Amino acid sequence: MRHITANVAQRDFNGILDTVIEFGESVSIATDKGTVILIGQEEWNGLLETIYLQSIPGMVESIREAREVPASERLEDIGWDIN
């Protein structure tokens, strides 16, 4: 994450926006009143989705368990042929 001041952000706001959008780099912008984080929409949507999934009882445990099973076995369970 890149850290800049509000003055720097004001001077090159369009360039900063392009960097966030094109490269997915978050930017921390410090002001006298506090700090804000500028992130791209895809990252924001991903964070919201993660929060939502973690709010479902048992979902985190289910994902952990699924990761422990080799991919080939998971595909057999659902009947997909990857060959």
C-alpha positions in Angstrom: 0.0 0.0 0.0 1.3 3.4 -0.9 1.1 6.2 1.7 0.8 9.8 0.7 -0.4 13.1 2.1 -3.5 14.9 1.0 -1.4 17.6 -0.7 0.3 15.0 -2.8 -3.1 13.4 -3.6 -4.5 16.8 -4.7 -1.6 17.4 -7.1 -1.9 14.1 -8.9 -5.4 12.9 -8.2 -6.0 11.5 -11.7 -2.7 9.7 -11.7 -3.5 8.1 -8.3 -6.9 7.0 -9.5 -5.3 5.4 -12.6 -2.8 3.5 -10.4 -5.5 2.2 -8.1 -7.7 1.1 -11.0 -5.0 -0.3 -13.3 -2.8 -2.0 -10.8 -5.1 -2.6 -7.9 -2.7 -0.7 -5.6 -4.5 0.7 -2.5 -3.4 4.2 -1.4 -3.5 5.6 2.1 -4.1 9.4 2.1 -3.2 11.2 5.4 -4.9 14.5 6.3 -4.7 16.6 9.5 -8.0 15.1 10.6 -7.2 11.4 9.9 -6.4 8.9 7.1 -8.5 7.4 4.4 -7.9 4.5 2.2 -8.5 4.6 -1.5 -9.2 1.2 -3.1 -10.6 0.0 -6.4 -14.2 -1.2 -6.8 -13.1 -4.8 -7.5 -11.2 -4.9 -4.2 -14.1 -3.3 -2.4 -16.6 -5.8 -3.8 -14.2 -8.6 -2.8 -14.1 -7.3 0.8 -17.9 -7.1 1.0 -18.2 -10.6 -0.4 -15.7 -11.9 2.2 -17.5 -10.2 5.0 -20.8 -11.7 3.8 -19.5 -15.2 3.5 -17.9 -15.0 7.0 -21.3 -14.0 8.4 -22.9 -17.3 7.3 -22.7 -19.7 10.2 -20.3 -22.6 9.4 -19.1 -21.2 6.1 -15.5 -20.5 7.2 -15.2 -24.1 8.5 -16.7 -25.5 5.4 -14.2 -23.6 3.2 -11.3 -24.8 5.4 -12.5 -28.4 5.2 -12.8 -28.1 1.4 -9.3 -26.9 1.0 -7.9 -29.9 2.8 -9.4 -32.3 0.1 -7.3 -32.6 -3.0 -8.9 -30.9 -6.1 -9.1 -34.2 -8.0 -11.2 -35.7 -5.2 -13.5 -32.7 -5.0 -14.1 -32.9 -8.7 -14.9 -36.6 -8.4 -17.5 -35.8 -5.7 -19.4 -33.5 -8.1 -18.9 -35.7 -11.2 -16.7 -33.5 -13.3 -14.2 -35.1 -15.6 -11.1 -33.0 -15.9 -9.2 -35.4 -18.2 
